[in-house]
């Protein structure tokens, strides 16, 4: 897959897809937000600002206050790749986000998703 193409995706469009995916499985927008805030260090207002500004994924992660120190505990397969082995740091962050939302949609307990 062309990483540059992925990096240019609008965070707002991805965010809406995450919400749809979660809600189809009985989870909520608030839970999606909780996962994203945990991962990126954004607060609710900052997350909303990213959506409203239409930032791409590169900007979304570049402006993230601080990646959670427990991201190294996120392991496993996403889109056929082991997230812990992805060499491109930005793509790895995007795949961490995908993996957490997948876990949410699969019904995993929030405590486990947030690596507590």
Biotite code that builds the C-alpha atoms (Angstrom):
import biotite.structure as struc

atoms = struc.array([
    struc.Atom([0.000, 0.000, 0.000], chain_id="A", res_id=1, res_name="UNK", atom_name="CA", element="C"),
    struc.Atom([1.163, 3.518, -0.773], chain_id="A", res_id=2, res_name="UNK", atom_name="CA", element="C"),
    struc.Atom([1.907, 5.061, 2.614], chain_id="A", res_id=3, res_name="UNK", atom_name="CA", element="C"),
    struc.Atom([1.824, 8.639, 1.331], chain_id="A", res_id=4, res_name="UNK", atom_name="CA", element="C"),
    struc.Atom([-1.710, 8.119, 0.067], chain_id="A", res_id=5, res_name="UNK", atom_name="CA", element="C"),
    struc.Atom([-2.788, 6.844, 3.484], chain_id="A", res_id=6, res_name="UNK", atom_name="CA", element="C"),
    struc.Atom([-1.056, 9.716, 5.290], chain_id="A", res_id=7, res_name="UNK", atom_name="CA", element="C"),
    struc.Atom([-3.139, 12.187, 3.276], chain_id="A", res_id=8, res_name="UNK", atom_name="CA", element="C"),
    struc.Atom([-6.490, 10.679, 4.339], chain_id="A", res_id=9, res_name="UNK", atom_name="CA", element="C"),
    struc.Atom([-8.615, 13.106, 6.279], chain_id="A", res_id=10, res_name="UNK", atom_name="CA", element="C"),
    struc.Atom([-8.751, 12.217, 9.965], chain_id="A", res_id=11, res_name="UNK", atom_name="CA", element="C"),
    struc.Atom([-12.412, 13.347, 10.018], chain_id="A", res_id=12, res_name="UNK", atom_name="CA", element="C"),
    struc.Atom([-13.365, 10.753, 7.390], chain_id="A", res_id=13, res_name="UNK", atom_name="CA", element="C"),
    struc.Atom([-11.499, 7.980, 9.222], chain_id="A", res_id=14, res_name="UNK", atom_name="CA", element="C"),
    struc.Atom([-13.049, 9.102, 12.511], chain_id="A", res_id=15, res_name="UNK", atom_name="CA", element="C"),
    struc.Atom([-16.564, 8.819, 11.056], chain_id="A", res_id=16, res_name="UNK", atom_name="CA", element="C"),
    struc.Atom([-15.787, 5.319, 9.790], chain_id="A", res_id=17, res_name="UNK", atom_name="CA", element="C"),
    struc.Atom([-14.530, 4.334, 13.242], chain_id="A", res_id=18, res_name="UNK", atom_name="CA", element="C"),
    struc.Atom([-17.755, 5.579, 14.834], chain_id="A", res_id=19, res_name="UNK", atom_name="CA", element="C"),
    struc.Atom([-19.878, 3.693, 12.309], chain_id="A", res_id=20, res_name="UNK", atom_name="CA", element="C"),
    struc.Atom([-17.884, 0.511, 12.872], chain_id="A", res_id=21, res_name="UNK", atom_name="CA", element="C"),
    struc.Atom([-18.149, 0.785, 16.652], chain_id="A", res_id=22, res_name="UNK", atom_name="CA", element="C"),
    struc.Atom([-21.859, 1.632, 16.676], chain_id="A", res_id=23, res_name="UNK", atom_name="CA", element="C"),
    struc.Atom([-22.674, -1.325, 14.394], chain_id="A", res_id=24, res_name="UNK", atom_name="CA", element="C"),
    struc.Atom([-21.181, -3.517, 17.121], chain_id="A", res_id=25, res_name="UNK", atom_name="CA", element="C"),
    struc.Atom([-23.030, -1.858, 19.999], chain_id="A", res_id=26, res_name="UNK", atom_name="CA", element="C"),
    struc.Atom([-20.231, 0.458, 21.122], chain_id="A", res_id=27, res_name="UNK", atom_name="CA", element="C"),
    struc.Atom([-20.487, 4.250, 21.369], chain_id="A", res_id=28, res_name="UNK", atom_name="CA", element="C"),
    struc.Atom([-18.887, 7.402, 19.976], chain_id="A", res_id=29, res_name="UNK", atom_name="CA", element="C"),
    struc.Atom([-17.792, 8.202, 23.535], chain_id="A", res_id=30, res_name="UNK", atom_name="CA", element="C"),
    struc.Atom([-15.853, 4.927, 23.652], chain_id="A", res_id=31, res_name="UNK", atom_name="CA", element="C"),
    struc.Atom([-14.195, 5.682, 20.299], chain_id="A", res_id=32, res_name="UNK", atom_name="CA", element="C"),
    struc.Atom([-13.221, 9.092, 21.676], chain_id="A", res_id=33, res_name="UNK", atom_name="CA", element="C"),
    struc.Atom([-11.862, 7.544, 24.874], chain_id="A", res_id=34, res_name="UNK", atom_name="CA", element="C"),
    struc.Atom([-9.637, 5.210, 22.868], chain_id="A", res_id=35, res_name="UNK", atom_name="CA", element="C"),
    struc.Atom([-8.375, 8.013, 20.608], chain_id="A", res_id=36, res_name="UNK", atom_name="CA", element="C"),
    struc.Atom([-7.714, 10.354, 23.549], chain_id="A", res_id=37, res_name="UNK", atom_name="CA", element="C"),
    struc.Atom([-5.817, 7.602, 25.354], chain_id="A", res_id=38, res_name="UNK", atom_name="CA", element="C"),
    struc.Atom([-3.674, 6.908, 22.279], chain_id="A", res_id=39, res_name="UNK", atom_name="CA", element="C"),
    struc.Atom([-2.852, 10.488, 21.278], chain_id="A", res_id=40, res_name="UNK", atom_name="CA", element="C"),
    struc.Atom([-3.008, 12.605, 24.421], chain_id="A", res_id=41, res_name="UNK", atom_name="CA", element="C"),
    struc.Atom([-5.549, 14.964, 22.862], chain_id="A", res_id=42, res_name="UNK", atom_name="CA", element="C"),
    struc.Atom([-8.401, 16.252, 25.013], chain_id="A", res_id=43, res_name="UNK", atom_name="CA", element="C"),
    struc.Atom([-11.994, 16.373, 23.721], chain_id="A", res_id=44, res_name="UNK", atom_name="CA", element="C"),
    struc.Atom([-11.703, 19.939, 22.428], chain_id="A", res_id=45, res_name="UNK", atom_name="CA", element="C"),
    struc.Atom([-8.408, 19.277, 20.666], chain_id="A", res_id=46, res_name="UNK", atom_name="CA", element="C"),
    struc.Atom([-9.832, 16.150, 19.043], chain_id="A", res_id=47, res_name="UNK", atom_name="CA", element="C"),
    struc.Atom([-12.856, 18.110, 17.835], chain_id="A", res_id=48, res_name="UNK", atom_name="CA", element="C"),
    struc.Atom([-10.537, 20.834, 16.487], chain_id="A", res_id=49, res_name="UNK", atom_name="CA", element="C"),
    struc.Atom([-8.638, 18.222, 14.449], chain_id="A", res_id=50, res_name="UNK", atom_name="CA", element="C"),
    struc.Atom([-11.927, 17.060, 12.935], chain_id="A", res_id=51, res_name="UNK", atom_name="CA", element="C"),
    struc.Atom([-13.170, 20.576, 12.182], chain_id="A", res_id=52, res_name="UNK", atom_name="CA", element="C"),
    struc.Atom([-9.847, 21.645, 10.641], chain_id="A", res_id=53, res_name="UNK", atom_name="CA", element="C"),
    struc.Atom([-9.975, 18.679, 8.253], chain_id="A", res_id=54, res_name="UNK", atom_name="CA", element="C"),
    struc.Atom([-6.402, 17.665, 9.059], chain_id="A", res_id=55, res_name="UNK", atom_name="CA", element="C"),
    struc.Atom([-4.882, 14.660, 7.375], chain_id="A", res_id=56, res_name="UNK", atom_name="CA", element="C"),
    struc.Atom([-3.495, 11.724, 9.347], chain_id="A", res_id=57, res_name="UNK", atom_name="CA", element="C"),
    struc.Atom([0.078, 13.045, 9.110], chain_id="A", res_id=58, res_name="UNK", atom_name="CA", element="C"),
    struc.Atom([-0.969, 16.339, 10.736], chain_id="A", res_id=59, res_name="UNK", atom_name="CA", element="C"),
    struc.Atom([-3.253, 14.596, 13.230], chain_id="A", res_id=60, res_name="UNK", atom_name="CA", element="C"),
    struc.Atom([-0.344, 12.579, 14.636], chain_id="A", res_id=61, res_name="UNK", atom_name="CA", element="C"),
    struc.Atom([2.249, 15.355, 14.255], chain_id="A", res_id=62, res_name="UNK", atom_name="CA", element="C"),
    struc.Atom([0.097, 17.626, 16.425], chain_id="A", res_id=63, res_name="UNK", atom_name="CA", element="C"),
    struc.Atom([-0.819, 14.940, 18.955], chain_id="A", res_id=64, res_name="UNK", atom_name="CA", element="C"),
    struc.Atom([0.304, 16.077, 22.415], chain_id="A", res_id=65, res_name="UNK", atom_name="CA", element="C"),
    struc.Atom([1.897, 12.755, 23.395], chain_id="A", res_id=66, res_name="UNK", atom_name="CA", element="C"),
    struc.Atom([1.528, 9.185, 22.257], chain_id="A", res_id=67, res_name="UNK", atom_name="CA", element="C"),
    struc.Atom([0.551, 7.024, 25.209], chain_id="A", res_id=68, res_name="UNK", atom_name="CA", element="C"),
    struc.Atom([3.623, 5.391, 26.773], chain_id="A", res_id=69, res_name="UNK", atom_name="CA", element="C"),
    struc.Atom([1.820, 2.024, 26.751], chain_id="A", res_id=70, res_name="UNK", atom_name="CA", element="C"),
    struc.Atom([1.550, 1.812, 22.949], chain_id="A", res_id=71, res_name="UNK", atom_name="CA", element="C"),
    struc.Atom([4.327, -0.766, 23.000], chain_id="A", res_id=72, res_name="UNK", atom_name="CA", element="C"),
    struc.Atom([1.775, -3.100, 24.610], chain_id="A", res_id=73, res_name="UNK", atom_name="CA", element="C"),
    struc.Atom([-0.364, -2.945, 21.447], chain_id="A", res_id=74, res_name="UNK", atom_name="CA", element="C"),
    struc.Atom([0.542, -6.076, 19.518], chain_id="A", res_id=75, res_name="UNK", atom_name="CA", element="C"),
    struc.Atom([-0.999, -8.367, 16.978], chain_id="A", res_id=76, res_name="UNK", atom_name="CA", element="C"),
    struc.Atom([-2.142, -8.345, 13.383], chain_id="A", res_id=77, res_name="UNK", atom_name="CA", element="C"),
    struc.Atom([-3.905, -5.521, 11.588], chain_id="A", res_id=78, res_name="UNK", atom_name="CA", element="C"),
    struc.Atom([-4.415, -5.614, 7.819], chain_id="A", res_id=79, res_name="UNK", atom_name="CA", element="C"),
    struc.Atom([-2.020, -8.560, 7.643], chain_id="A", res_id=80, res_name="UNK", atom_name="CA", element="C"),
    struc.Atom([0.845, -6.784, 9.408], chain_id="A", res_id=81, res_name="UNK", atom_name="CA", element="C"),
    struc.Atom([2.123, -7.158, 12.966], chain_id="A", res_id=82, res_name="UNK", atom_name="CA", element="C"),
    struc.Atom([1.756, -3.664, 14.413], chain_id="A", res_id=83, res_name="UNK", atom_name="CA", element="C"),
    struc.Atom([4.839, -4.025, 16.571], chain_id="A", res_id=84, res_name="UNK", atom_name="CA", element="C"),
    struc.Atom([6.985, -4.725, 13.456], chain_id="A", res_id=85, res_name="UNK", atom_name="CA", element="C"),
    struc.Atom([5.864, -1.830, 11.228], chain_id="A", res_id=86, res_name="UNK", atom_name="CA", element="C"),
    struc.Atom([8.980, 0.210, 10.500], chain_id="A", res_id=87, res_name="UNK", atom_name="CA", element="C"),
    struc.Atom([7.424, 3.484, 9.337], chain_id="A", res_id=88, res_name="UNK", atom_name="CA", element="C"),
    struc.Atom([6.578, 5.259, 12.615], chain_id="A", res_id=89, res_name="UNK", atom_name="CA", element="C"),
    struc.Atom([3.615, 7.199, 11.214], chain_id="A", res_id=90, res_name="UNK", atom_name="CA", element="C"),
    struc.Atom([2.104, 4.090, 9.634], chain_id="A", res_id=91, res_name="UNK", atom_name="CA", element="C"),
    struc.Atom([2.644, 2.263, 12.918], chain_id="A", res_id=92, res_name="UNK", atom_name="CA", element="C"),
    struc.Atom([0.691, 4.962, 14.791], chain_id="A", res_id=93, res_name="UNK", atom_name="CA", element="C"),
    struc.Atom([-2.142, 4.723, 12.263], chain_id="A", res_id=94, res_name="UNK", atom_name="CA", element="C"),
    struc.Atom([-2.212, 0.940, 12.632], chain_id="A", res_id=95, res_name="UNK", atom_name="CA", element="C"),
    struc.Atom([-2.201, 1.251, 16.432], chain_id="A", res_id=96, res_name="UNK", atom_name="CA", element="C"),
    struc.Atom([-5.319, 3.381, 16.072], chain_id="A", res_id=97, res_name="UNK", atom_name="CA", element="C"),
    struc.Atom([-6.910, 0.825, 13.715], chain_id="A", res_id=98, res_name="UNK", atom_name="CA", element="C"),
    struc.Atom([-6.050, -2.032, 16.078], chain_id="A", res_id=99, res_name="UNK", atom_name="CA", element="C"),
    struc.Atom([-7.609, -0.294, 19.102], chain_id="A", res_id=100, res_name="UNK", atom_name="CA", element="C"),
    struc.Atom([-10.818, 0.456, 17.204], chain_id="A", res_id=101, res_name="UNK", atom_name="CA", element="C"),
    struc.Atom([-10.954, -3.160, 15.987], chain_id="A", res_id=102, res_name="UNK", atom_name="CA", element="C"),
    struc.Atom([-10.640, -4.359, 19.571], chain_id="A", res_id=103, res_name="UNK", atom_name="CA", element="C"),
    struc.Atom([-13.421, -1.992, 20.611], chain_id="A", res_id=104, res_name="UNK", atom_name="CA", element="C"),
    struc.Atom([-15.692, -3.224, 17.818], chain_id="A", res_id=105, res_name="UNK", atom_name="CA", element="C"),
    struc.Atom([-14.964, -6.848, 18.747], chain_id="A", res_id=106, res_name="UNK", atom_name="CA", element="C"),
    struc.Atom([-16.320, -6.216, 22.236], chain_id="A", res_id=107, res_name="UNK", atom_name="CA", element="C"),
    struc.Atom([-13.080, -6.261, 24.166], chain_id="A", res_id=108, res_name="UNK", atom_name="CA", element="C"),
    struc.Atom([-13.284, -4.668, 27.617], chain_id="A", res_id=109, res_name="UNK", atom_name="CA", element="C"),
    struc.Atom([-12.168, -1.045, 27.720], chain_id="A", res_id=110, res_name="UNK", atom_name="CA", element="C"),
    struc.Atom([-9.677, -1.833, 30.482], chain_id="A", res_id=111, res_name="UNK", atom_name="CA", element="C"),
    struc.Atom([-7.908, -4.296, 28.179], chain_id="A", res_id=112, res_name="UNK", atom_name="CA", element="C"),
    struc.Atom([-8.071, -1.993, 25.143], chain_id="A", res_id=113, res_name="UNK", atom_name="CA", element="C"),
    struc.Atom([-6.400, 0.765, 27.155], chain_id="A", res_id=114, res_name="UNK", atom_name="CA", element="C"),
    struc.Atom([-3.730, -1.653, 28.382], chain_id="A", res_id=115, res_name="UNK", atom_name="CA", element="C"),
    struc.Atom([-4.433, -1.100, 32.083], chain_id="A", res_id=116, res_name="UNK", atom_name="CA", element="C"),
])
